[in-house]
Each structure stands twice: as C-alpha cells, then as structure tokens.
Amino acid sequence: MPDTRTTAESGRLQEEIRRRNLGTLLRHVHLDGAVSRAELAERTGLNRSTIMGLTAELVAAGLVREELPVGTGKAGRPSLVVRPESDRVYVLAFDVAVDRLVAARVGLGGVVLDRVETVRQRAGADLDSVVRVLAGFGRRLHATAPPGTVCAGIGASYCGMIRPGDGMVRYGPDMGWVDQAFGAELGRRLGLGLPVAVGNEAHLGARAEQLRGAGIGARNLIYLHGDSGVGGGIIVGGALLDGEAGYACEVGHMVVNPYNGRPCMCGSRGCLEAEVGERALLEAAGRPADMFGWDAVRSVVDAADRGEEAARDALRHVGDWLGIGVANLINLFNPGVVIFGGMLREVYLGSAAHVRVRIADHVLAVSRERVKLRISALADDTTLIGAAELAFAGLLRNPLEAVPEREPLAAER
C-alpha cells in the first residue's frame, strides 16, 4: 500500500516547483518585454518541452502571448517569442511626493498606459485630501480601462517611513504625517477589493532603477532620491537593505556636519538632507523663501549654467556636502553604482565635479576603483515605476492565482 502522506507531499512539492517556474518565466517576460522560448530555456535551465507547457499556461491565463519572430535571417524553424499582455493585465500605481500626486495604469511589462497628475499643496497633515484625490484618479483609470482587462494589484510610493505589511506611514516629516493609515484608507476608498501595497519612495526608486533604469544588472547599488529632503535605497547582493523594522537607509538623516550644521526637520542638526536639500540650495543661491519645489531647484541649476555666480556658489557648496555623504556611503557599502534621482538628479548634474573631488579625497582607493556615478534613467517616474513593481509582486510570485479569471474579449465571445 503506498504511503499516501509521501505521495501528497510529493504532489505539493511538484506544484510549488511549477508555481515557481511560472513566476520565473513571467518575470523574465515582464522585465525584458519579449523573450524567445529558446532564450527562456537557456536562462532557466528548463528543457524546451517544459518551457512550452509553462508558456501555454500563461497564454491560457491571458498573461502572455506567443508570436513568430520577425526577420531573424536564420535558417531552420524559429523559436516563438513570448511577450507580456501589456494591454490586458495592469496594475494601478500611485506616487505621493511633497509637491505632486501621480496615478497611473501600468501594463504588464512596465508600460505606462495612462496617467494623471496634480499639484499637492504643502498644507500639513493631509491624509484625507491625498486619499480623496488618489482614489478619484484610481477609480477613473480603472473605469476607463478597456473591456476584458484585469487589474492585478495596487502599489503606492510615499515620501516617508512606511511600516511593512499594512502601509502605515509611521513618519513623514515634510507634511507632519505620524502613524497615518495611508494604505488601508486608500484601499477602502478605491473600493476595488484589492489591498494597497505601500513602500518608501527611495526604496522603491532603488528597485525601479535596478530593474529598469540606470542600475540594471547591479547587485550592489545606492539610490539617492531628492524631494524637499533626501531619501535613500540601498541594494546589497541583489536585495533591498530594509533593516530590522523596515526603516533602513534613511541616509538623509546621516549626520555630516554636527557642529555647524543646519537644523533638520527631524530635530537634529547637520543631517545630509539639511545640508543638500531644497531649502539649503535655494537659500545658498539667495532665492526668496516663497520659492520652492523642483522647478525652483531646476531654475538654480539653469542659472548656474548661464553663469550666475550666486547659483554656481550654491551648487558648489551643496555639492561639497553631497560628496561627503556619498563618500561615506561608498566606504560603508562598496556599491557598484550610485544613482541620483528626484531633485538630486538636477543637483548632481550641476555639482558633479565637487562630488567627485570629495570621493577622490575621502573614499578608499579599492572602493572607488569600480563605482559608477549615474543619474536616474527613469527621471521623474522612478518612484512611480517602483510603486508599479511593488504592485506586480504578487502576480510574479503566483501568476495563476493572483489574477482572476478574465472576461473574454469581444472577439472571443
């Protein structure tokens, strides 16, 4: 008599392997857009018949499609190309920055299908108004999606410290958010029956740049994101450094100037974001207090390019402190690439020489040999794309269970 427990366990193991392989295949197609069956077999080490069976399941679920390649010029039967069904399967992605609110419908494969954006006023703790605006955007994007499409998840990026699991904003100093139930409230008001996954904007930015931007292929990466302050995302050995409670990489609050430093909104002095953030740059450039935001920062960089001495001095001063901060991070983490995003993308472009001088002076020679300094390739959408990738995570873990059975398209009825 066979051991039924062993048989059951073997069945569960085989199902887990199948589920994992489906997720692996879908992830390759999601990230690369079009991959041949032959290349999928080579990447995964699975034989071609297994690849054929797995892709057939993904096709039946409406997640991918298979096509003949165009113009290969090679003899013999060509390997079919597998593409994501970007127009059929999508997520809703939201980005909450200090001065803007963005919502987008992002198709499988990372394609932004539709988006809407508005200004966020700097008006203190504004959970209700932020959620009201984003929920309205999200319902509209969902309602205007073509018939037969499926929303596979919802992700949001927020400019603050996020508790993993429930989307609670534990601390958002720029707007005074403390223990605000952002994820739960946004999910309730959207009313789509899906949870909202929320992440810190710099953490999500690091993942987005590693997967789709300036850090593709990098296993050790530092992403610095400038909004009104500075956030950080650090990837070590291919994985995000999240810390004991999920609040790691607050590099903006690394103290670089403890004795004569500027006051920081966190209550300390001389934090990196206090020395290189928006207010530091604008005050150093002699701009009035009512000037703020990314446009104001860009105007200083543009003025420096035109030769304005005050703007050049401001970028030199801020770039000096930014270089000290980056030097410390390189010595600590030995990254392969450091990426400047958000407002820091503009600041770095205007102060790169000063940053590099500090790195040359203060970074151990063996650590600076291979490190590359880059600006974000995803530009203003880095954190939005990071939110979309967070939303896709469940689908990529378990492709056949994360997406409900789709309605047939009109042509299939």
N, C-alpha and C positions, 0 to 999 in steps of 0.2 A: 504494500500500500504506500503510495507516495506521500512524502512529508508535505502536507498542504501549506503549512506555515512557510516552509522554504520556497515553495512554488509561488506563494503570494508575495513574499519578499522579493523574489527574482522578478516578478511582474512589475512591482513598484519601482525597482531599480531600472528596468528597461524603459519604463515610462518616463522616469526622471532624466535618463540619458537622452531620450527622444526630445523631451521638452527643452533640455539644454541645447541640443543641436539645432532645433528650430530657432531658438533665440539667437544663437551664434550666427546662423545664416542670415536671419533678418537684420541683425546688427551690421553685418558687412554691407548688405544692400542699402540699409538706411544711411550709413556713413559715406559710402562710395557712389551711390546713385545708380550704377549699372555694373554688374559683375557677371562674367560668364560662368556657366556651370563648371567648366574645367578649372577656372581660377578658384572657385569656391572649394572644389575638391582639393586643390593644392594647398590652399590656406588652412583648411580644417583637418586635412589628413583623412577625410572620409572618402570611400570609394564612390564612383560616379553613379552607381545604381542607388546608393543611399542618398546622395545629393538629389537625384531625380525624384525620389519618393518624398523627401522633405520639401522640395520646392513645389511639388504637386499639392501638398497640404497647404502651403502658404498661398498658392494660387487659388485653391478652393475657398480659402477664408477671405479672399479679396484683399490680401496684403501686398502681393507682388504680382507681376505679370512676366511672361516669358516671350521673347522676340528673337527673330533671326538677326544676327549682326549684319551691319551694313558695310559693304566694301572692305572685307578683310584682306582680299587678294591672296588668300592662302588656299592651297589645294585641299581636297577632302571635305568631309561633312563638317560644317562649322558648329561650334558649341553654342547652344542657346544662351542669350543674355537675359539675366534676371534684373528687373527694375522695380523700384518701390511704386506702389499705387498712391502717389502723392496727392492726386485729386480726390481720392476716395477715403483715405484714412488720415485723420488730422488730430491735432491737439490744440487747445486754447492756451496761449502763453500771455502772461501779464508782467509788466516791468514797472515797479514803483520806485522812481528816483526822487530826489529832493524837489526838482522843478518840473517834472513831467510824469504823466501816466500814459502807458502804452499797452495796447492789447492787440493780439494778432492770432490769426488762424494759420497754423504751420503744418504743412503736409508731411507725411512720412517721407524721409529723405532730407528733411531740413528746409524745405521750400516754403518761404513766406507767401501764403496765398492771398491774404487780406490783412489789413492792419488799420488801426485808428489810434490817434494820439491827441492829447490835450495838455494844457499847462496845469501844473499843480502849484497852487499858491502856498507860500511859506506862512502858514497860519496856525502853527502849533499842532497839538494832538488832533488829528483829523480823520480818525478811523472811519467814521460814518460817511463822510463825503468821499473818501477814497474808494471805499467799498461800493457805494452807490454808483459812482461813475464807472468803475471797472465792471461791475455786474451788468450795467446797462450796455457797455461795449460788448461784453462776452455774450449776452443773450442775442444781441443784434448779429454778431458774427456767426453764432450757431444757427440762428434762424435763416440767415441768407446763404448758408452752405447748400450746395446742390442736392437734390433728392438722391437717396441711396448712399450718402456719405455717412461716416461714423466718426464720432469724437471719442478718441481712445484715452484721453487724460487731460488734466489741467495742471499747469505749473505756474508759479509766480516767483519773481525775484523782488526782494525788498532790501532797502538800504539800511539794514540794521542787523542786530544779533537775533538769530532765529532758533527757537527750540526745536530740535529734530523731532519729527513724528507728528506734531499737531499744528505746525505753522504759527505758533505763538511768537509774536515779536517781544522778546524779553527787554530789549533796549534799542531805541532808535534816537540817538541824542539830537540830531538835527531838527526833529519835529517833536521831541518830547514824548515819544511813544515808550511806554513802560508796561509790559505784560498786557499787550493788546492781542486779542484772539483773531488775528487777521485771516488766517487760512480758513478757520471754521466759519467765520462770518461771511467771507466771500463765497464759500461753497453754498451756504444757506441761501444767500440772495441770488446766486446764479440759478439755483433750482434745477440743476441738470442731473442730480443723483450721483455725481462723481465727487470724490474728495479733491481738495486743492493741496498739492504738494508745494511747499514754500521753502526757498533757500536764500541764504545771504547773497547779495548781488556779486560780490567779489569771488566767492566760492564758485558760483555758477559761471561767472566770467572766465575763471581759470579752466573749468571743464570745457566750456564752449571753444576757447582758443586752442585747447589741446586736441579737441575732436575735429574742429572745422576751421581753425584760424591760423595764427602765427606760430602755434606750438604743436602742429601735427607731428606725431611721432616722438615727441619729447616725453621722457619718463620722469624727468625732474625739472619742474617749471615753477616760476613765480610770476603771478599776475598781480599787478598793482592797479587798482581802479580808483580814479578820482571823480568824486561828485563835488559836494561842497567840502567834504573831508577826503580821507584816503582809506580804502579797504584793501585787503589782500586775500589771495587764494594761493595756496602752496600745494603742489603735487609732488609727492615723493615716491619713487618707484612705481609710478603709474597711478597711484591712489591719492585722493584728496586727503590732506592732513586736517582732520576735523577736531581733534582734541578730546578730552575726557567727556565733555558735555555738549560738544558740537560747536563751541565758540572759539576755536583756534584761529590763528592767522590775523588777528586784529593788529596788523602791522602799523596802522595809522596811529596806534597808541604806544608804539615803541618810543621810548624817550631818547631823543638825540641831543637835546640842549637843556639839561636840567637846571642850570644856574641862571641863565639869562633868557630862558625860553619864553615864548608867547603863551598866554593862558589857553588851555584847551577846553572844549565843551564838556569833556569827561571829568573836569575838576583838577586835572594835573597841569603841569607846565612843560613846554618843550617837546610835546609829542610830535611825531613826524607830521601828522596832518595839520597841527597848529603852525608848523614852520613852512610847509609846502602847499597847503590847501588854498582854496579860492580866496579867502579873506587875506591871507598872507601875501599872495601875489598882487592882488588889487591894491592893497594899502602900500606895498612897496613901490608900486607904479604910480602912486599919487592919485588913484581913482577915488571918486566920492563914495560915501557909504551906501548910497542908494543904487549903486551899480553892483550887480551880482549875476551869477549864473554862467553857463558855458559860453554864451555869446560874449559876455564881458571878458572872460578869460581869453577867448579867441581874439578879441579886439586888442588885448595887450600883446599877444604873440604877433599879430599882424603889424602893430605899431613898431615893435622891435625890428621886424623885417624891413620896415620903411626907414629905420634909422633913428627912431625916437630914443633918446638917451635914457630917460626915466624907465621906459619899458625894458630896455636892454639890461639896465642895472637890476631891475626887479627879477628878471629871468635868471640873471647871473646869481643873485642872492638865493632864490628859491632852488635853482639847480644845484647849488652847492650843498644845501641841506638834503635835497633828494639824493644826491650822490652818496652822502654819508649813510643815509638809510639803506640804500641799495648795497653799498659796500658791506654793511653789517649782515644783510640777508645773504649775500653771496658767501661770505665767510662761514655763516651758520649752516647753509643748506647745499652749497655747491651745485646750483642749478645748471642745466644746460642752456636755458633761455630765461630771460626776464622780459616780460611784456608789459608795456604801459598802455592802459586803456582808460576810457572815460575822459574826464578833463585832463588827466595826466598825459594822455596821448598828445594833446596840444602843448602842454608844458614841456614834455620831453623833447618834442621837435624844436622848441625854442631854446633849450638849455642842454642839449646832448653833450656838447663839448665839456661843460662844467661837471656833468655827471661822470663822464669818462675819466676826467682828471682825478676825481675823488676815488674812483675804482682803481685807477693805476697806483695811487698813493697808498691806499689802505687795504686792498684785497690781497690775500696771499697769492703769490705768483702761480702756484699749482692750481688754485681755484679759479683764477681768471683766464687760464690758458684757453679754455673751450667755451666759456659762457658767451652767449649772443644777446645783445640788447635789441629789442624789436618793439614796434608799435602794434597795437591791436589790428588784426586783419579784418575783423568784423565791425570795426568802427563803433558807431553809436548803437548798434544792435547786439553787441556782445552779450550783455546780461539778458536781453530778451531771448536770444538763441539758447542761452544757458537754461532759462526757465522752460523753454520748449523741450530741451533734452531731459530735464527733470520729469516733465510730463510723460515723455515717451518711455521712461524707465520700466514701468510695469508691463507695457506691451512687449518690450525687448526681453524681459525676463520670462514671460509666459505668453507667447503670441496668440495661441488659440483660445485662451481663456480670458485675456484682457480685453478683447474686442467682442461685443455682442454680435449675434448673427445679423448680417447686413440685410437690408431690404434689397430685393432685386432691382436693378436699373430698369428703366422703361423698356429698353431694347430686349431685356431678358424675360419680361412678363408675357 
